[in-house]
Amino acid sequence: MAEQKNINIIPSVECETMVDVRAGVDEIDRQLVKLLAVRFGYMRAAARIKPNREAVRDEPRKAQVKDNVRILASEAGLPDALSDQLWEILIESSIEYEFNAYDKGR
C-alpha cells in the first residue's frame, strides 16, 4: 500500500493514538481541498476554451479519466469500487461546475 510522502504528518503505520490518526486525516483533507481547488481551476479553463456548451460533457474523456484513476488506485492498493465511486462523484461534480462556469462566461 502506498504511504504518504511530502506531508507534515507521521506515517499511518507509526500512529499510536487516535490523536495521531486524526491529525493525519485532517492534514490529508487540507491537502485534498487544495488539490481540488486546483483541479476545478482547470474546469474553469475548460469552460473558457471549449467552443460550445455541448462540448462540456465528454463521455469518452470521462471514461479515460476513470480508467486512468482505476490503474493508479490499483497501484496504490485501493479497491477499484472505491476509486470508481469517488471519481464518478468528482467527475459529475466537475461537469456540473464546468457547465455553470461556461454559462457565466458567455
N, C-alpha and C positions, 0 to 999 in steps of 0.2 A: 504494500500500500504506500502511496506517496506521502511523504512527510513535509510539513510546512518549512519553507525556507524564506529568508529575507524579510521576516516579520518579527517584531519585537515581542515574542512570546516564547514560552518554553515548549518544546515538542510535546505532542499529546502523550507519547509513551513515557514521558517524565513527570506527568501530572500526578500529584499525590493527594490533592484535595479538590473539592468542588470549587473552591475559590480559584485554583489554578485552571480548572476546566472552563469555568465561566469567563475568566479573563481572556483565555484563548478564543473562545467563541465570540466574545464581544469584539475582540480585535479583528478576527476574520470578518465579522459583519461590517465593521468600519471599512475594511479593505474592499469588500464586495460592493458596498454602496458607492465608493469612489469609482470602482471599475464600471459599475452600471451607469453612472453619470457620464463617463467617457463613452461607453457603448451607445447611449442614447444621443450623444452628440453626433455620432455617425448616422443615426437615424434622421436627425435634423438635416445633415448634409445630403443624405439620400433624397429626402423630400425636396430639397432645393435643386438637386441635379436631375432627378427623373423628369422625363418630358411630359408625362401626363399622370393623372390620378390612377388610371388603370394599372400603371407600372408599379404602384406601391406594393400590391400583393403579387409576389413572385413565388409560386409554389415549387418550381424546380430549385430555386435558391434555398427555400425553406428546407427542402429535403436534403440538399447538400450540407447545410449547416448542421442539421440533426445527425447526418451520417458522420460528419467530422467530429462532432461532440461525442457521439457514441464510441468512436475509436479512442479519443482522448480519455474519456471516462473509464473505458475498459483498461487502458494502460495505467490509469491511476488507481485501479482497484475498486471503482464504484460500480454498483449494479446498473445494468442497462435501463431497467424500468425507471430508476431514479433520474438518470440523465434525460431520458425521453420525456418524463413528466415535467421536469423543471424547464427544459428548453422549449417544450410546447407552450408553456405559460409565458416564458420570456419572449419567444418569437411572436406569438399572437399579441402580446402587450406592445412589443416593438412596432408591429404593423399598425396597430391602433394609434400609437403615438405618432408614427410617420404620417398616417392619414390626417391627423389633426394638424401636424406641422405643415403638411402640404396645403391644406385648406387655409391656414392662417397666412401662408406666404403668397397666396395667389390673389 
